[in-house]
Amino acid sequence: MNDTNVRFDMFTLIKARRLLIAVDDNEHSRRAIRFVGELLGGVPGFSAHICHIAVLLEDDAFVSEEESREWAKFLIGEKQKMLQGYRNMLAEAGFADDALSTSVVMSKQSAITESIIREQLNSGACIIVVGRRGISKKEEFILGSTTNNLIHKCKNCAVWVVE
């Protein structure tokens, strides 16, 4: 893809005024949702896609394929309830109901950053919003940092890290 196409795609994304908010069930994600609601709630033309990346367990964690499917079904149901709560927060802040969408994406632990970037591309978002988890430098070295990886790997979109 040449520079002209990249520029066109970037401007197309910016004109869409769509955000991808990657969330978990924690206070950091709630702060990110509140931040977006306070900043953009009621501002015409903005929309938000709220996404949770559910980490798949290893195949050997289950006795059978049926047990694995049941676990995934349960997990998706629980995460959809969480996403509905976040969606309600943004609606209360002034986002139109038709400007909000949600998804639960199943992913391997090592592919969380790539899954978020793929969702950003699929949703047409020009901004990715994440809450800062607040891990220590030692923990970040051992565990890695999804936020840090997003900042370094994202192309043609902004990343907002909410403290």
SEGU-947834 format. One record per residue (C-alpha): residue number from 1; residue in three letters; y, x, z. Coordinates in steps of 0.2 Angstrom, whole numbers, plus 5000, padded with zeros to 4 digits. Layout:
<nodes>
<node NUM; 'ala'; <Y; X; Z>>
...
</nodes>
This chain:
<nodes>
<node 1; 'met'; <5000; 5000; 5000>>
<node 2; 'asn'; <5017; 5008; 4995>>
<node 3; 'asp'; <5033; 5008; 5005>>
<node 4; 'thr'; <5040; 4992; 4996>>
<node 5; 'asn'; <5025; 4982; 5000>>
<node 6; 'val'; <5025; 4987; 5018>>
<node 7; 'arg'; <5043; 4983; 5020>>
<node 8; 'phe'; <5041; 4966; 5012>>
<node 9; 'asp'; <5026; 4962; 5024>>
<node 10; 'met'; <5036; 4968; 5039>>
<node 11; 'phe'; <5051; 4957; 5034>>
<node 12; 'thr'; <5039; 4942; 5031>>
<node 13; 'leu'; <5032; 4945; 5048>>
<node 14; 'ile'; <5049; 4946; 5056>>
<node 15; 'lys'; <5055; 4930; 5048>>
<node 16; 'ala'; <5040; 4921; 5054>>
<node 17; 'arg'; <5047; 4924; 5072>>
<node 18; 'arg'; <5029; 4923; 5079>>
<node 19; 'leu'; <5023; 4932; 5095>>
<node 20; 'leu'; <5005; 4936; 5100>>
<node 21; 'ile'; <5004; 4936; 5119>>
<node 22; 'ala'; <4988; 4945; 5124>>
<node 23; 'val'; <4983; 4939; 5142>>
<node 24; 'asp'; <4970; 4940; 5156>>
<node 25; 'asp'; <4968; 4930; 5171>>
<node 26; 'asn'; <4980; 4941; 5182>>
<node 27; 'glu'; <4998; 4942; 5188>>
<node 28; 'his'; <5003; 4954; 5175>>
<node 29; 'ser'; <4999; 4941; 5161>>
<node 30; 'arg'; <5008; 4927; 5171>>
<node 31; 'arg'; <5024; 4939; 5172>>
<node 32; 'ala'; <5022; 4942; 5153>>
<node 33; 'ile'; <5021; 4923; 5149>>
<node 34; 'arg'; <5036; 4919; 5161>>
<node 35; 'phe'; <5046; 4933; 5153>>
<node 36; 'val'; <5043; 4925; 5135>>
<node 37; 'gly'; <5047; 4908; 5142>>
<node 38; 'glu'; <5063; 4913; 5150>>
<node 39; 'leu'; <5069; 4924; 5135>>
<node 40; 'leu'; <5064; 4912; 5120>>
<node 41; 'gly'; <5059; 4895; 5128>>
<node 42; 'gly'; <5070; 4882; 5119>>
<node 43; 'val'; <5076; 4894; 5105>>
<node 44; 'pro'; <5072; 4886; 5089>>
<node 45; 'gly'; <5060; 4894; 5076>>
<node 46; 'phe'; <5050; 4905; 5088>>
<node 47; 'ser'; <5031; 4902; 5090>>
<node 48; 'ala'; <5018; 4910; 5101>>
<node 49; 'his'; <4999; 4913; 5099>>
<node 50; 'ile'; <4991; 4916; 5116>>
<node 51; 'cys'; <4975; 4926; 5115>>
<node 52; 'his'; <4962; 4932; 5127>>
<node 53; 'ile'; <4950; 4946; 5123>>
<node 54; 'ala'; <4933; 4942; 5132>>
<node 55; 'val'; <4923; 4957; 5134>>
<node 56; 'leu'; <4905; 4955; 5129>>
<node 57; 'leu'; <4891; 4961; 5140>>
<node 58; 'glu'; <4878; 4973; 5134>>
<node 59; 'asp'; <4862; 4964; 5126>>
<node 60; 'asp'; <4851; 4971; 5140>>
<node 61; 'ala'; <4861; 4962; 5153>>
<node 62; 'phe'; <4852; 4946; 5149>>
<node 63; 'val'; <4834; 4941; 5150>>
<node 64; 'ser'; <4834; 4931; 5134>>
<node 65; 'glu'; <4845; 4927; 5119>>
<node 66; 'glu'; <4847; 4909; 5126>>
<node 67; 'glu'; <4854; 4916; 5142>>
<node 68; 'ser'; <4866; 4927; 5132>>
<node 69; 'arg'; <4872; 4912; 5122>>
<node 70; 'glu'; <4874; 4901; 5138>>
<node 71; 'trp'; <4885; 4915; 5146>>
<node 72; 'ala'; <4896; 4916; 5131>>
<node 73; 'lys'; <4898; 4897; 5131>>
<node 74; 'phe'; <4903; 4897; 5149>>
<node 75; 'leu'; <4915; 4912; 5147>>
<node 76; 'ile'; <4924; 4904; 5133>>
<node 77; 'gly'; <4926; 4888; 5142>>
<node 78; 'glu'; <4933; 4896; 5157>>
<node 79; 'lys'; <4945; 4907; 5147>>
<node 80; 'gln'; <4951; 4892; 5137>>
<node 81; 'lys'; <4956; 4883; 5153>>
<node 82; 'met'; <4966; 4899; 5158>>
<node 83; 'leu'; <4974; 4899; 5141>>
<node 84; 'gln'; <4979; 4880; 5143>>
<node 85; 'gly'; <4988; 4885; 5159>>
<node 86; 'tyr'; <4998; 4898; 5150>>
<node 87; 'arg'; <5001; 4886; 5135>>
<node 88; 'asn'; <5008; 4873; 5148>>
<node 89; 'met'; <5019; 4887; 5156>>
<node 90; 'leu'; <5027; 4890; 5139>>
<node 91; 'ala'; <5029; 4872; 5134>>
<node 92; 'glu'; <5038; 4869; 5151>>
<node 93; 'ala'; <5049; 4883; 5146>>
<node 94; 'gly'; <5054; 4874; 5130>>
<node 95; 'phe'; <5042; 4880; 5117>>
<node 96; 'ala'; <5037; 4865; 5105>>
<node 97; 'asp'; <5019; 4860; 5107>>
<node 98; 'asp'; <5016; 4863; 5088>>
<node 99; 'ala'; <5023; 4881; 5090>>
<node 100; 'leu'; <5009; 4886; 5102>>
<node 101; 'ser'; <4991; 4891; 5099>>
<node 102; 'thr'; <4977; 4899; 5108>>
<node 103; 'ser'; <4961; 4909; 5105>>
<node 104; 'val'; <4947; 4917; 5114>>
<node 105; 'val'; <4940; 4932; 5105>>
<node 106; 'met'; <4924; 4940; 5110>>
<node 107; 'ser'; <4924; 4959; 5109>>
<node 108; 'lys'; <4915; 4975; 5115>>
<node 109; 'gln'; <4924; 4985; 5129>>
<node 110; 'ser'; <4928; 4999; 5117>>
<node 111; 'ala'; <4936; 4988; 5104>>
<node 112; 'ile'; <4949; 4978; 5114>>
<node 113; 'thr'; <4964; 4986; 5106>>
<node 114; 'glu'; <4957; 4984; 5089>>
<node 115; 'ser'; <4954; 4966; 5093>>
<node 116; 'ile'; <4972; 4963; 5098>>
<node 117; 'ile'; <4978; 4971; 5083>>
<node 118; 'arg'; <4966; 4961; 5072>>
<node 119; 'glu'; <4973; 4945; 5081>>
<node 120; 'gln'; <4991; 4950; 5078>>
<node 121; 'leu'; <4987; 4952; 5059>>
<node 122; 'asn'; <4977; 4936; 5058>>
<node 123; 'ser'; <4991; 4926; 5067>>
<node 124; 'gly'; <5005; 4933; 5058>>
<node 125; 'ala'; <5014; 4939; 5073>>
<node 126; 'cys'; <5029; 4952; 5072>>
<node 127; 'ile'; <5028; 4955; 5091>>
<node 128; 'ile'; <5013; 4959; 5103>>
<node 129; 'val'; <5017; 4955; 5121>>
<node 130; 'val'; <5006; 4962; 5135>>
<node 131; 'gly'; <5008; 4963; 5154>>
<node 132; 'arg'; <5008; 4981; 5161>>
<node 133; 'arg'; <4993; 4983; 5172>>
<node 134; 'gly'; <5000; 4996; 5183>>
<node 135; 'ile'; <4985; 5008; 5184>>
<node 136; 'ser'; <4987; 5026; 5190>>
<node 137; 'lys'; <4988; 5041; 5179>>
<node 138; 'lys'; <4971; 5046; 5185>>
<node 139; 'glu'; <4963; 5028; 5182>>
<node 140; 'glu'; <4972; 5028; 5164>>
<node 141; 'phe'; <4964; 5045; 5160>>
<node 142; 'ile'; <4946; 5039; 5166>>
<node 143; 'leu'; <4947; 5021; 5160>>
<node 144; 'gly'; <4960; 5022; 5145>>
<node 145; 'ser'; <4974; 5011; 5143>>
<node 146; 'thr'; <4974; 4996; 5131>>
<node 147; 'thr'; <4993; 4995; 5132>>
<node 148; 'asn'; <4995; 5014; 5128>>
<node 149; 'asn'; <4983; 5012; 5114>>
<node 150; 'leu'; <4992; 4997; 5107>>
<node 151; 'ile'; <5009; 5006; 5107>>
<node 152; 'his'; <5001; 5021; 5097>>
<node 153; 'lys'; <4991; 5011; 5085>>
<node 154; 'cys'; <5001; 4996; 5080>>
<node 155; 'lys'; <5010; 4997; 5063>>
<node 156; 'asn'; <5023; 4985; 5057>>
<node 157; 'cys'; <5026; 4976; 5073>>
<node 158; 'ala'; <5034; 4978; 5090>>
<node 159; 'val'; <5025; 4979; 5106>>
<node 160; 'trp'; <5033; 4972; 5122>>
<node 161; 'val'; <5026; 4978; 5138>>
<node 162; 'val'; <5032; 4967; 5152>>
<node 163; 'glu'; <5033; 4976; 5169>>
</nodes>
